[in-house]
């Protein structure tokens, strides 16, 4: 607030919806409300607490992963074997590509019509 009579500037924290002061408490003159930006206040746990897991949560996640990997190990072995087979297939694929390019280089002729 600013007193229009004594030019004193003072601050009172109140909601914007609260009724404004009308008189200066020092000189009794009329006052007007000065508005400024709201302060930046961090209350509660804050973003860091909610965005990053705590140490206890990290340990729980690690234990879940370790218990999950032991159960998944039998499933991993069959998955490894098919992975070896596709490794051999890419060697065959370039040969198939070269065959397809040779067949693609000769234009297809329409089949002869037999009446």
URUR-V84947 format. One line per field, one symbol per residue. ss: DSSP state (h for helix, s for strand, l for the rest). psi: psi as a letter, one per 40 degrees, with the letter a starting at -180 (. if undefined). A space follows every 50 residues. Layout:
ss: ???
psi: ???
This chain:
ss: lsslllllslllllllllllllsllllllssslllllllllllllhhhhh hlllhhhhhhhhhhhhhhhhhhhhhhhhhhhhhhhhhhhhhhhhhhhhhh hhhhhllllllllll
psi: ihhedeehhihhhiideihiidihedeeiiiihhiiiiihhhiadidddd dhiidddddddddddddddddedddddddddddddddddddddddddddd dddddhihiihihh.
